[in-house]
Amino acid sequence: MPKHKLKTSELQANNMVLGQLITNAVLDETILQMLVDIKREDFVPPSMYNCAYIDNDIEIGDGRTMLAPLTFARLLQLAEIEPSCRALIIGGGNGYAAAVFSELVGHVVAVDSNSELIARAMEHSTRLGLKDVDIQQVKNMAEGYALSAPYDIIFINGAIEQLPHSLISQLSIGGRLVAIRNTNRTTGKGIVVKNIDGQTSVREYFDASTKILEGFEKKEQFIF
């Protein structure tokens, strides 16, 4: 990587932490460090390199986006991550979320339905030498990945309108699911769904806006 690019990346990453994250109460030092160490610009199209750290979603292909840094960081913080956790990422995309999670938890499963994004995620995983990261292509992301359940954390990498019972059932006792739940087609709330002794609790937190992830559109058989 050219020296000027490295310096620009470090400056943009530090500005992101100071100007976007800390000022919005994202204070977990481990999360902040990982968001600097895992370079966002390596996961965006070359034309978007200079935009990698601005507080907007970034298109990564086929109508899919990479969550804005603040939205992503807030969801990470809500997930109450511990090193021993097992995490499932729904909508793993090109592998950025899996790369960050791999440094924070014990094991990561990342699923996506898009074959091109899966291929890119695997390339990034190999490039970074990620350990304990399982990347799987699935037909329906809303079904999760029951084969490796239960999970302490389920991270939905996009917005939802409603959530299937089958996905909630993949949470361990005490497990947390974090997502952006849309209240209309353009805006929503960051939420945490917890499995408390087999009972489900839902709590809203911050305002956010991102695209609805395929499979999580409102349907009769879904709850919420």
C-alpha positions as CSV (number, residue, x, y, z in Angstrom):
1,M,0.0,0.0,0.0
2,P,1.4,3.4,-0.9
3,K,2.6,5.5,2.0
4,H,0.2,8.4,1.2
5,K,-2.7,6.0,1.1
6,L,-1.8,4.6,4.5
7,K,-1.5,8.0,6.1
8,T,-4.8,9.1,4.6
9,S,-6.5,5.9,5.8
10,E,-5.2,6.3,9.4
11,L,-6.3,10.0,9.5
12,Q,-9.7,9.2,8.2
13,A,-10.2,6.3,10.6
14,N,-9.1,8.4,13.6
15,N,-11.4,11.2,12.5
16,M,-14.2,8.7,12.2
17,V,-13.6,7.6,15.8
18,L,-13.3,11.0,17.2
19,G,-15.9,12.9,15.1
20,Q,-18.6,10.2,14.7
21,L,-18.3,7.4,17.2
22,I,-17.1,8.8,20.5
23,T,-19.3,11.9,20.2
24,N,-22.3,9.6,19.9
25,A,-21.4,7.5,23.0
26,V,-19.7,4.6,21.3
27,L,-17.0,4.2,23.9
28,D,-16.0,0.6,24.0
29,E,-12.3,0.8,23.5
30,T,-11.9,-2.7,21.9
31,I,-14.6,-1.9,19.3
32,L,-13.1,1.4,18.5
33,Q,-9.7,-0.1,18.0
34,M,-11.0,-2.8,15.7
35,L,-12.8,-0.2,13.6
36,V,-9.4,1.5,13.1
37,D,-7.5,-1.7,12.5
38,I,-9.8,-3.3,10.0
39,K,-9.5,-0.9,7.1
40,R,-12.9,0.0,5.6
41,E,-11.4,1.2,2.3
42,D,-10.2,-2.4,1.6
43,F,-13.9,-3.4,1.4
44,V,-15.3,-0.7,-0.8
45,P,-15.2,-0.1,-4.6
46,P,-12.0,1.8,-5.6
47,S,-14.1,4.8,-6.6
48,M,-15.4,5.0,-3.1
49,Y,-12.0,4.9,-1.3
50,N,-12.2,8.5,-0.2
51,C,-15.7,8.0,1.2
52,A,-15.0,4.8,3.2
53,Y,-15.1,6.6,6.6
54,I,-17.9,9.1,6.0
55,D,-21.2,8.5,7.9
56,N,-23.1,7.0,5.0
57,D,-23.9,3.6,3.7
58,I,-21.7,2.6,0.8
59,E,-22.9,0.6,-2.2
60,I,-20.9,-2.6,-2.6
61,G,-22.8,-4.1,-5.5
62,D,-26.1,-5.7,-6.5
63,G,-28.1,-3.1,-4.5
64,R,-26.4,-4.1,-1.3
65,T,-24.7,-1.7,1.1
66,M,-22.0,-1.5,3.7
67,L,-23.5,0.0,6.9
68,A,-22.4,3.5,7.8
69,P,-19.7,3.5,10.5
70,L,-21.9,4.9,13.3
71,T,-24.7,2.6,12.6
72,F,-22.4,-0.4,12.5
73,A,-20.5,0.7,15.7
74,R,-23.7,1.3,17.7
75,L,-25.0,-2.2,16.8
76,L,-21.7,-3.7,17.8
77,Q,-21.9,-1.9,21.2
78,L,-25.5,-3.0,21.8
79,A,-24.5,-6.6,21.2
80,E,-22.5,-6.7,24.5
81,I,-19.7,-8.7,22.8
82,E,-17.5,-10.9,24.8
83,P,-14.4,-12.9,23.6
84,S,-16.2,-16.2,24.3
85,C,-19.2,-15.4,22.2
86,R,-20.4,-17.3,19.1
87,A,-21.8,-14.9,16.5
88,L,-24.0,-15.2,13.4
89,I,-23.9,-12.4,10.8
90,I,-26.9,-12.3,8.6
91,G,-26.1,-10.6,5.3
92,G,-22.4,-11.0,5.6
93,G,-21.9,-9.1,2.3
94,N,-18.3,-8.8,1.2
95,G,-16.9,-9.8,4.6
96,Y,-16.2,-6.5,6.4
97,A,-18.5,-7.4,9.4
98,A,-17.0,-10.9,9.7
99,A,-13.5,-9.4,9.7
100,V,-14.4,-7.1,12.6
101,F,-16.2,-9.7,14.5
102,S,-13.4,-12.2,14.1
103,E,-11.3,-9.9,16.3
104,L,-14.0,-9.6,19.0
105,V,-15.5,-13.1,19.5
106,G,-14.5,-16.7,19.6
107,H,-16.3,-17.9,16.5
108,V,-18.1,-16.3,13.6
109,V,-20.6,-17.7,11.0
110,A,-21.4,-15.3,8.2
111,V,-24.2,-16.1,5.7
112,D,-25.3,-14.4,2.5
113,S,-27.4,-15.3,-0.5
114,N,-25.3,-13.5,-3.0
115,S,-22.6,-15.6,-4.6
116,E,-20.5,-12.7,-5.8
117,L,-20.4,-11.2,-2.3
118,I,-19.7,-14.6,-0.8
119,A,-16.7,-14.9,-3.1
120,R,-15.4,-11.5,-2.1
121,A,-15.9,-12.3,1.6
122,M,-13.8,-15.5,1.2
123,E,-11.1,-13.6,-0.6
124,H,-10.9,-11.0,2.2
125,S,-10.9,-13.8,4.8
126,T,-7.9,-15.4,3.1
127,R,-6.1,-12.1,2.6
128,L,-6.5,-11.3,6.3
129,G,-5.9,-14.8,7.6
130,L,-9.1,-14.8,9.6
131,K,-9.5,-17.6,12.1
132,D,-12.7,-19.3,13.3
133,V,-14.7,-17.6,10.6
134,D,-17.2,-19.8,8.7
135,I,-18.6,-18.2,5.5
136,Q,-21.7,-19.9,4.0
137,Q,-24.0,-19.2,1.1
138,V,-27.7,-19.7,1.8
139,K,-30.9,-19.5,-0.2
140,N,-32.8,-17.5,2.4
141,M,-30.9,-15.2,4.8
142,A,-34.0,-14.8,7.0
143,E,-33.7,-18.5,8.0
144,G,-30.3,-17.9,9.6
145,Y,-28.0,-20.9,9.9
146,A,-29.5,-23.4,12.3
147,L,-26.7,-26.0,11.6
148,S,-24.3,-24.1,13.9
149,A,-26.9,-22.7,16.4
150,P,-27.3,-21.5,19.1
151,Y,-25.5,-18.2,18.9
152,D,-24.8,-15.7,21.7
153,I,-25.0,-12.9,19.1
154,I,-27.0,-12.6,15.9
155,F,-26.0,-9.5,13.9
156,I,-28.4,-8.5,11.0
157,N,-26.3,-6.5,8.6
158,G,-29.1,-4.4,7.2
159,A,-32.7,-3.3,8.0
160,I,-35.6,-5.5,8.8
161,E,-39.3,-4.9,8.7
162,Q,-40.2,-8.1,10.6
163,L,-38.4,-11.0,12.1
164,P,-39.1,-14.7,11.8
165,H,-39.5,-17.0,14.9
166,S,-37.0,-19.4,13.4
167,L,-34.2,-16.9,13.6
168,I,-35.0,-15.9,17.2
169,S,-35.0,-19.6,18.1
170,Q,-31.3,-19.7,17.1
171,L,-30.3,-17.5,20.0
172,S,-28.7,-19.1,23.1
173,I,-30.2,-18.4,26.5
174,G,-29.1,-14.8,27.2
175,G,-28.3,-14.3,23.6
176,R,-28.8,-11.0,21.8
177,L,-30.0,-10.2,18.3
178,V,-29.2,-6.7,17.0
179,A,-30.6,-5.0,13.9
180,I,-32.2,-1.9,12.4
181,R,-36.0,-2.3,12.5
182,N,-37.6,0.0,10.0
183,T,-40.7,1.9,11.1
184,N,-41.2,2.9,7.4
185,R,-39.4,2.3,4.1
186,T,-36.6,4.8,4.9
187,T,-36.2,5.2,8.7
188,G,-35.9,2.9,11.7
189,K,-34.6,2.1,15.1
190,G,-31.6,0.1,16.4
191,I,-33.1,-2.7,18.4
192,V,-31.9,-5.5,20.7
193,V,-33.9,-8.7,20.9
194,K,-32.9,-10.8,23.9
195,N,-33.6,-14.4,24.8
196,I,-34.2,-14.3,28.6
197,D,-34.8,-17.8,29.9
198,G,-36.7,-18.7,26.8
199,Q,-38.8,-15.5,26.7
200,T,-38.2,-12.8,24.1
201,S,-37.7,-9.1,25.0
202,V,-37.3,-6.3,22.5
203,R,-35.9,-2.8,23.2
204,E,-35.4,0.1,20.9
205,Y,-32.4,2.4,21.0
206,F,-31.1,4.9,18.4
207,D,-32.5,6.3,15.2
208,A,-31.0,4.8,12.0
209,S,-31.7,4.4,8.3
210,T,-30.5,1.7,5.9
211,K,-31.8,-0.6,3.2
212,I,-34.0,-3.6,4.0
213,L,-32.1,-6.8,3.8
214,E,-33.5,-9.4,1.4
215,G,-35.9,-11.8,3.1
216,F,-36.8,-9.5,5.9
217,E,-39.6,-7.6,4.2
218,K,-43.0,-7.6,6.0
219,K,-44.9,-10.9,5.6
220,E,-47.9,-12.4,7.3
221,Q,-46.1,-15.3,8.9
222,F,-43.6,-13.0,10.5
223,I,-43.9,-11.4,14.0
224,F,-43.5,-7.9,15.2
